[in-house]
Amino acid sequence: MTTLDSLINTDIHTFLTEEIRQTVHELKTREWKIRFRCVKAHAGTSRNELADKLAKEASGKTDLPISYNRVPKSVIKRDLENTSVETWQREWGTTTKGRITKDYFPKVAERLHTKIHLTQNFTTMVTGHGNIKSYLHRFKIIDVPNCPCENDNQTTEHILLECAILHEDREGLIAAVAEEDSWPINKDKLIKRHYNAFAKFTQQLDKIKEMNT
């Protein structure tokens, strides 16, 4: 993008662009006639060659003071956000907590850009916290973690892949996934590629919760 393109584009507000616009405005109020035109680079135009020379000299200097007031706020905000997400990702990648959630959302940036309608059942499935027997048993609220289907302990993994109570609902989820992928599917792909089908499946956790009480 050329400097002229930047001046025309009203969405661009870099320091240099705004400085040029302000200067042009001030000159016009003094009845100057301003006209812009493209100048071919390296064609022997004296002032253009001088500008190139000064720019090259400046780019090689390491002792130039940093002028933070010339950096657009939007750039600073974006850099801070990127740094925060990178730090968050490092901590998320090394923590031993949130194992179940990490399977569904291994990348922080992707989760931040994924629109999800959170419900109690959905949260239970992607965290392992809530009214499921493995969680209740972990905190000694109930004596045994067995699922009412009597096949295994009632974990989110069991609910998603094995629980006989949700067999028909799981078949619907598998059919939706099978249109593009094979089953079983990685949980992060389940969210990214088949969110609606998975969210619909989580709604059926109420069948299990009723039997848990």
Backbone bond lengths (Angstrom), bond angles and torsions (degrees), N, CA, C in turn:
res aa  C-N    CA-C-N  psi(-1)  N-CA   C-N-CA  omega(-1)  CA-C   N-CA-C  phi
1 M - - - 1.454 - - 1.522 109.72 -
2 T 1.328 118.07 129.38 1.455 122.26 -179.71 1.526 110.18 -80.41
3 T 1.334 115.62 168.08 1.456 120.47 176.57 1.518 111.16 -60.75
4 L 1.337 116.91 -38.76 1.464 120.24 178.30 1.520 111.58 -63.14
5 D 1.326 116.41 -39.32 1.472 120.23 176.96 1.529 110.48 -61.27
6 S 1.323 115.40 -41.06 1.465 120.41 -179.44 1.521 111.32 -65.13
7 L 1.325 116.39 -38.99 1.464 120.62 179.54 1.522 111.44 -66.20
8 I 1.309 116.82 -36.10 1.460 121.27 -178.83 1.526 111.45 -74.94
9 N 1.333 116.05 -33.94 1.466 121.32 -176.10 1.532 109.91 -75.43
10 T 1.325 116.54 110.84 1.470 120.96 -176.92 1.518 113.45 -72.96
11 D 1.342 117.23 -6.85 1.463 120.20 178.12 1.528 111.73 -87.73
12 I 1.311 117.08 -7.44 1.461 121.09 -178.19 1.527 109.62 -99.99
13 H 1.332 115.38 126.00 1.469 120.34 -177.28 1.529 110.90 -135.25
14 T 1.319 117.55 43.78 1.461 119.69 176.09 1.515 109.49 -68.44
15 F 1.325 115.44 162.36 1.460 119.49 -176.56 1.529 111.28 -58.82
16 L 1.345 116.84 -47.44 1.456 120.50 -177.02 1.523 111.52 -64.01
17 T 1.332 116.36 -41.82 1.462 120.41 179.50 1.524 111.18 -62.47
18 E 1.314 116.19 -45.38 1.463 120.07 179.76 1.521 111.32 -66.72
19 E 1.333 116.83 -35.54 1.466 120.29 178.87 1.534 110.58 -64.56
20 I 1.328 116.38 -41.00 1.472 120.42 177.99 1.523 110.27 -64.95
21 R 1.319 116.54 -44.96 1.463 120.38 -179.44 1.526 110.91 -60.78
22 Q 1.343 115.78 -42.70 1.457 119.99 -179.45 1.521 111.17 -65.13
23 T 1.320 116.12 -41.74 1.472 120.36 178.48 1.518 111.33 -62.64
24 V 1.334 115.75 -43.72 1.466 120.33 178.47 1.520 110.38 -61.02
25 H 1.326 116.09 -43.26 1.461 120.34 179.66 1.524 111.00 -60.96
26 E 1.326 116.73 -44.64 1.465 120.60 -179.19 1.526 111.14 -64.35
27 L 1.325 116.73 -40.41 1.461 119.83 179.76 1.531 111.63 -66.81
28 K 1.336 115.96 -37.77 1.459 119.35 179.55 1.520 111.43 -66.64
29 T 1.335 117.18 -33.32 1.466 119.24 177.45 1.526 111.47 -67.79
30 R 1.323 115.75 -18.69 1.469 121.25 176.87 1.527 110.50 -98.80
31 E 1.357 114.26 16.69 1.457 122.96 175.05 1.522 113.93 67.95
32 W 1.308 115.65 27.42 1.467 119.40 171.84 1.530 107.48 -78.29
33 K 1.291 116.19 147.91 1.457 122.29 173.29 1.526 108.61 -103.33
34 I 1.311 114.91 114.99 1.468 120.75 -175.40 1.530 109.35 -105.78
35 R 1.312 114.85 132.67 1.462 119.51 177.31 1.528 108.75 -136.89
36 F 1.311 116.51 130.45 1.461 121.64 178.90 1.521 109.88 -103.19
37 R 1.296 115.14 145.97 1.459 119.52 173.76 1.519 109.07 -154.12
38 C 1.314 116.58 153.38 1.460 121.53 179.85 1.529 109.17 -76.28
39 V 1.321 115.43 139.68 1.461 121.77 177.04 1.516 108.09 -117.96
40 K 1.295 117.59 126.94 1.452 122.11 -179.10 1.520 110.19 -64.35
41 A 1.332 115.86 132.22 1.465 120.46 -178.10 1.522 110.92 -72.40
42 H 1.341 114.41 148.02 1.472 121.95 174.23 1.535 111.87 54.84
43 A 1.331 114.16 40.17 1.470 118.62 -179.85 1.525 111.23 -111.84
44 G 1.325 116.88 12.79 1.456 120.35 177.48 1.508 115.15 88.12
45 T 1.340 118.25 5.54 1.467 121.04 176.35 1.522 108.46 -69.49
46 S 1.342 117.25 118.15 1.466 121.48 -167.89 1.521 113.89 -56.45
47 R 1.329 117.47 -51.42 1.472 119.08 -176.56 1.533 111.86 -70.84
48 N 1.319 116.97 -30.92 1.462 119.89 176.18 1.524 110.53 -68.03
49 E 1.346 115.62 -40.53 1.467 119.80 177.22 1.517 110.56 -65.30
50 L 1.338 117.11 -37.16 1.458 120.88 178.04 1.527 110.74 -64.88
51 A 1.324 116.52 -41.42 1.467 120.84 178.88 1.531 110.70 -62.16
52 D 1.322 116.99 -42.62 1.469 121.21 177.42 1.523 110.75 -61.96
53 K 1.339 116.25 -42.52 1.471 121.62 -178.85 1.531 110.91 -62.90
54 L 1.326 116.29 -45.78 1.464 120.49 -179.82 1.532 111.24 -66.12
55 A 1.323 116.05 -37.65 1.466 119.77 179.55 1.529 111.13 -65.02
56 K 1.333 117.33 -40.94 1.456 121.17 179.08 1.518 111.10 -66.77
57 E 1.332 116.61 -39.60 1.458 120.08 178.59 1.526 110.93 -64.45
58 A 1.322 116.09 -42.04 1.468 120.29 -179.58 1.519 111.53 -66.64
59 S 1.341 117.02 -37.11 1.472 119.96 -177.85 1.522 111.93 -66.77
60 G 1.325 117.13 -21.50 1.464 119.57 -178.79 1.512 113.86 -92.69
61 K 1.317 117.39 -4.65 1.458 120.58 -179.11 1.521 110.79 -85.91
62 T 1.311 115.83 139.29 1.471 120.80 179.93 1.517 112.22 -110.81
63 D 1.341 117.55 -4.35 1.463 120.94 -176.48 1.518 112.93 -104.91
64 L 1.327 116.62 15.72 1.456 119.79 179.56 1.530 109.91 -74.22
65 P 1.328 117.55 135.05 1.482 119.49 178.72 1.522 110.76 -67.36
66 I 1.321 115.63 145.97 1.458 120.76 178.65 1.524 109.04 -82.05
67 S 1.307 117.03 126.61 1.466 121.77 -179.93 1.523 108.96 -107.16
68 Y 1.339 115.69 88.54 1.462 119.25 -177.55 1.525 111.65 -66.60
69 N 1.346 116.64 -25.12 1.456 118.21 -179.54 1.522 112.28 -72.58
70 R 1.336 116.72 -5.90 1.457 119.99 177.18 1.527 111.70 -100.71
71 V 1.308 116.08 2.87 1.465 120.17 177.74 1.528 108.52 -96.85
72 P 1.323 118.38 124.75 1.472 120.51 179.85 1.525 111.57 -57.30
73 K 1.317 116.29 144.18 1.456 120.86 179.53 1.520 111.10 -59.04
74 S 1.328 116.42 -34.13 1.461 120.09 -178.68 1.532 111.10 -63.12
75 V 1.334 116.16 -36.37 1.468 120.50 179.09 1.518 110.22 -68.40
76 I 1.336 116.51 -44.07 1.461 120.87 179.06 1.529 110.24 -62.36
77 K 1.335 116.39 -43.64 1.461 120.80 179.68 1.520 110.84 -61.38
78 R 1.348 116.21 -44.46 1.465 119.83 -179.59 1.517 111.55 -64.01
79 D 1.342 116.79 -42.17 1.465 120.26 179.52 1.519 111.57 -63.80
80 L 1.334 116.90 -40.73 1.462 120.79 178.87 1.522 110.88 -65.50
81 E 1.326 115.97 -40.85 1.467 120.02 178.57 1.526 110.75 -63.51
82 N 1.341 115.89 -44.02 1.468 119.74 -179.80 1.529 110.89 -63.54
83 T 1.337 115.93 -41.76 1.469 120.06 179.27 1.524 110.75 -64.14
84 S 1.328 116.46 -41.59 1.467 120.62 179.45 1.517 111.45 -63.12
85 V 1.334 116.63 -42.93 1.462 120.96 -179.88 1.525 110.56 -66.03
86 E 1.329 117.40 -39.73 1.466 120.96 178.42 1.531 110.78 -63.43
87 T 1.339 116.46 -42.27 1.465 120.58 177.64 1.522 110.56 -64.58
88 W 1.311 115.79 -44.60 1.466 121.65 178.63 1.520 110.04 -59.79
89 Q 1.337 117.74 -42.74 1.460 121.84 -179.11 1.523 111.03 -63.49
90 R 1.337 117.36 -41.45 1.476 120.19 178.78 1.523 110.72 -62.13
91 E 1.322 116.01 -44.03 1.471 119.78 -179.94 1.528 110.63 -67.60
92 W 1.337 116.54 -39.37 1.468 121.45 179.66 1.525 110.76 -65.68
93 G 1.326 116.04 -35.34 1.454 120.07 -178.48 1.515 113.84 -74.01
94 T 1.325 117.10 -22.46 1.468 120.50 -176.09 1.533 113.83 -104.82
95 T 1.323 117.36 -18.09 1.458 118.87 -177.97 1.524 111.45 -68.71
96 T 1.315 115.26 148.46 1.465 120.82 176.74 1.527 111.17 -92.50
97 K 1.312 116.47 -2.46 1.461 120.62 -179.79 1.533 109.90 -92.29
98 G 1.316 115.40 163.07 1.463 120.41 176.32 1.516 113.87 66.78
99 R 1.320 117.65 34.08 1.467 121.03 -175.92 1.525 111.87 -57.58
100 I 1.321 117.34 -45.46 1.465 120.44 -178.45 1.526 110.61 -65.26
101 T 1.315 116.73 -45.46 1.466 121.12 -179.93 1.520 111.12 -63.45
102 K 1.321 116.88 -36.08 1.465 121.22 -178.56 1.529 111.00 -64.88
103 D 1.325 117.36 -30.05 1.467 120.20 176.95 1.527 110.99 -64.98
104 Y 1.325 115.98 -36.53 1.458 120.26 -178.99 1.526 112.31 -83.47
105 F 1.330 115.87 -34.60 1.466 120.80 -175.86 1.529 110.55 -131.78
106 P 1.339 117.60 73.54 1.468 119.66 -178.86 1.521 113.37 -72.25
107 K 1.329 117.60 -23.90 1.467 121.10 -177.06 1.528 110.31 -114.12
108 V 1.312 115.16 119.63 1.458 121.33 -177.16 1.523 111.50 -59.97
109 A 1.323 117.12 -45.32 1.467 120.96 -176.54 1.526 111.18 -59.90
110 E 1.325 116.90 -40.37 1.465 119.97 -179.74 1.523 111.04 -66.94
111 R 1.335 115.87 -38.99 1.474 118.67 178.25 1.523 111.09 -63.86
112 L 1.332 117.19 -39.41 1.454 120.37 -179.07 1.517 112.15 -65.56
113 H 1.328 116.75 -25.76 1.459 120.82 -178.39 1.528 112.48 -101.28
114 T 1.336 116.63 6.81 1.460 120.82 179.19 1.518 110.04 -101.40
115 K 1.316 117.01 121.77 1.457 120.87 178.94 1.526 109.10 -82.83
116 I 1.311 115.09 120.38 1.466 120.74 -176.98 1.527 109.37 -131.75
117 H 1.314 114.86 132.71 1.464 120.17 174.08 1.536 107.50 -89.71
118 L 1.305 115.62 104.30 1.457 120.12 -175.48 1.522 111.23 -78.59
119 T 1.309 114.85 129.58 1.454 122.05 173.04 1.522 107.62 -126.62
120 Q 1.309 115.79 168.64 1.471 119.50 179.25 1.522 110.71 -61.10
121 N 1.328 117.13 -42.91 1.458 120.32 -178.46 1.529 111.89 -67.87
122 F 1.330 116.39 -42.12 1.466 120.10 179.21 1.525 110.03 -61.68
123 T 1.325 116.41 -44.83 1.465 120.97 179.48 1.514 111.02 -61.64
124 T 1.321 116.55 -40.00 1.465 120.37 178.24 1.520 111.19 -59.83
125 M 1.330 116.56 -44.17 1.467 120.58 -177.63 1.524 113.08 -67.14
126 V 1.316 117.59 -36.39 1.477 119.07 -175.08 1.522 112.84 -95.05
127 T 1.338 117.03 -0.56 1.471 119.86 176.71 1.525 112.96 -124.04
128 G 1.342 117.01 -25.94 1.466 120.04 -175.37 1.511 112.21 82.34
129 H 1.322 117.07 6.40 1.465 122.08 -179.63 1.521 109.54 -104.43
130 G 1.306 116.69 135.13 1.459 119.64 178.50 1.513 111.92 137.81
131 N 1.307 115.02 -158.68 1.461 120.86 -175.76 1.526 111.72 -84.27
132 I 1.333 115.45 64.04 1.466 121.77 169.57 1.519 106.67 -126.33
133 K 1.304 116.73 148.20 1.464 120.69 -166.36 1.528 114.03 -66.58
134 S 1.322 117.31 -33.02 1.462 118.09 179.33 1.525 110.75 -63.12
135 Y 1.325 117.09 -36.71 1.461 121.99 179.64 1.523 110.57 -72.85
136 L 1.319 116.06 -45.07 1.460 119.78 179.83 1.529 111.59 -64.61
137 H 1.334 116.07 -37.10 1.456 120.43 178.81 1.529 111.08 -69.42
138 R 1.299 116.55 -35.51 1.469 121.86 179.60 1.521 110.95 -58.13
139 F 1.341 116.42 -35.33 1.464 120.46 -179.82 1.528 112.12 -101.55
140 K 1.342 115.08 18.43 1.467 122.43 173.91 1.532 112.56 58.56
141 I 1.323 115.47 32.76 1.465 120.18 176.16 1.524 109.91 -83.92
142 I 1.347 116.21 -30.84 1.454 121.72 175.04 1.527 108.30 -127.83
143 D 1.326 116.29 164.23 1.464 120.66 -174.32 1.522 113.78 -80.65
144 V 1.336 117.32 -37.77 1.461 119.74 -175.98 1.537 109.52 -132.49
145 P 1.352 116.76 150.24 1.467 119.97 -178.98 1.527 113.82 -94.87
146 N 1.329 117.29 10.65 1.462 120.53 -174.41 1.519 112.69 -62.72
147 C 1.338 116.43 138.69 1.462 122.14 176.28 1.527 109.38 -77.63
148 P 1.328 118.70 144.90 1.470 120.92 177.83 1.523 113.52 -58.64
149 C 1.333 118.67 -19.00 1.468 119.95 177.77 1.521 111.15 -73.60
150 E 1.358 116.84 -11.49 1.470 125.20 173.88 1.532 113.17 67.70
151 N 1.334 117.38 21.21 1.466 119.71 178.95 1.528 113.22 -100.23
152 D 1.334 116.98 -26.44 1.466 119.21 -175.91 1.518 109.05 -171.51
153 N 1.335 115.57 178.21 1.457 119.94 173.25 1.532 109.12 -65.69
154 Q 1.309 116.08 146.92 1.461 120.69 -176.46 1.531 110.10 -85.67
155 T 1.333 115.67 87.02 1.455 122.74 175.32 1.533 108.52 -108.93
156 T 1.315 117.45 169.76 1.465 119.83 177.38 1.527 110.55 -65.32
157 E 1.324 116.56 -33.29 1.465 120.45 177.80 1.521 110.65 -64.42
158 H 1.322 115.57 -43.85 1.464 120.92 178.10 1.527 110.93 -62.93
159 I 1.320 116.23 -43.70 1.459 120.78 -179.49 1.527 110.76 -61.54
160 L 1.316 116.28 -42.98 1.464 120.53 -177.00 1.520 112.54 -70.52
161 L 1.339 116.88 -38.69 1.464 119.59 -169.45 1.518 116.05 -108.92
162 E 1.346 118.57 -23.54 1.458 118.23 -167.06 1.521 116.41 -131.97
163 C 1.315 118.63 -30.98 1.469 120.90 -169.29 1.530 111.65 -53.83
164 A 1.337 114.84 123.20 1.469 120.27 -177.10 1.526 112.13 -68.99
165 I 1.320 116.87 -24.84 1.461 120.18 -178.99 1.527 111.08 -63.57
166 L 1.333 115.73 -32.12 1.465 120.88 -178.79 1.527 112.41 -104.91
167 H 1.320 116.88 24.99 1.464 120.71 -176.00 1.531 112.13 -56.88
168 E 1.323 117.07 -51.03 1.463 120.08 -177.48 1.526 111.45 -64.39
169 D 1.318 116.63 -39.48 1.462 120.67 179.63 1.529 110.46 -67.19
170 R 1.320 115.50 -37.52 1.470 119.70 178.37 1.527 110.39 -66.81
171 E 1.321 117.08 -37.94 1.459 120.16 178.13 1.531 111.07 -61.25
172 G 1.329 115.86 -35.31 1.459 119.32 176.68 1.519 111.36 -66.93
173 L 1.320 116.08 -39.87 1.463 120.60 177.73 1.523 110.52 -66.03
174 I 1.307 116.66 -44.20 1.467 121.18 -179.77 1.532 110.20 -61.74
175 A 1.322 116.95 -40.88 1.462 120.72 179.64 1.523 110.87 -62.52
176 A 1.326 116.61 -39.55 1.464 120.45 179.13 1.522 111.02 -67.01
177 V 1.317 116.02 -41.86 1.465 120.89 179.37 1.519 110.55 -66.27
178 A 1.331 116.26 -39.10 1.472 121.56 -175.14 1.525 113.09 -63.90
179 E 1.324 117.87 -15.96 1.460 120.23 178.00 1.528 111.40 -66.43
180 E 1.335 116.51 -24.69 1.461 120.32 -178.81 1.520 113.68 -130.51
181 D 1.333 117.00 -27.03 1.469 120.70 -173.54 1.526 110.07 -136.08
182 S 1.324 114.35 175.33 1.465 120.52 176.74 1.522 109.56 -99.93
183 W 1.310 115.56 160.85 1.468 122.79 -179.30 1.522 109.49 -115.11
184 P 1.332 118.96 139.47 1.468 127.99 -1.39 1.522 111.80 -73.41
185 I 1.310 114.62 155.80 1.460 121.84 -175.59 1.521 109.43 -117.60
186 N 1.335 116.71 149.72 1.465 119.50 175.76 1.520 109.63 -57.78
187 K 1.309 116.01 140.89 1.467 119.49 -172.92 1.521 112.72 -66.18
188 D 1.316 117.99 -32.34 1.465 118.04 177.78 1.530 110.87 -67.47
189 K 1.325 116.93 -36.12 1.469 120.35 176.07 1.524 110.60 -70.15
190 L 1.317 116.45 -32.05 1.462 120.55 177.87 1.525 110.07 -60.23
191 I 1.331 116.27 -38.81 1.458 120.75 178.59 1.520 111.00 -74.50
192 K 1.324 116.92 -47.09 1.465 121.20 -174.35 1.526 112.81 -68.70
193 R 1.333 116.85 -38.65 1.464 119.98 -171.07 1.532 113.73 -106.08
194 H 1.344 116.70 -19.99 1.464 119.28 -174.33 1.526 111.09 -138.74
195 Y 1.316 115.37 39.81 1.463 120.25 -175.98 1.529 112.43 -57.28
196 N 1.325 117.20 -48.08 1.467 120.29 -176.05 1.525 111.93 -60.40
197 A 1.331 116.40 -42.99 1.470 120.23 -179.95 1.526 110.79 -66.80
198 F 1.321 116.24 -39.37 1.463 120.25 179.29 1.523 110.59 -67.77
199 A 1.331 116.85 -43.43 1.465 120.70 179.16 1.530 110.45 -60.30
200 K 1.339 116.33 -39.10 1.464 120.67 177.87 1.525 110.77 -64.11
201 F 1.331 115.75 -39.20 1.462 119.81 178.24 1.521 111.09 -63.66
202 T 1.329 117.48 -41.42 1.470 120.52 -177.22 1.531 111.27 -64.25
203 Q 1.325 116.85 -24.61 1.466 119.54 179.40 1.527 111.13 -62.53
204 Q 1.323 115.90 -24.99 1.464 120.23 -176.00 1.522 113.20 -81.83
205 L 1.334 117.03 0.16 1.461 119.46 178.35 1.533 111.27 -62.80
206 D 1.323 115.97 -19.54 1.457 119.50 178.52 1.528 111.40 -59.40
207 K 1.346 116.92 -30.77 1.470 120.35 178.49 1.528 109.97 -61.46
208 I 1.314 116.08 -40.51 1.471 120.79 -179.22 1.527 110.14 -74.09
209 K 1.338 115.57 -42.37 1.464 119.27 -177.92 1.517 111.31 -60.68
210 E 1.322 117.02 -37.03 1.476 120.83 178.18 1.528 110.24 -62.95
211 M 1.312 116.96 -36.58 1.468 120.61 -179.03 1.521 111.45 -79.20
212 N 1.352 116.49 -20.64 1.472 119.77 179.83 1.523 112.14 -75.09
213 T 1.337 116.51 -23.37 1.459 119.45 -176.27 1.515 111.19 -83.60
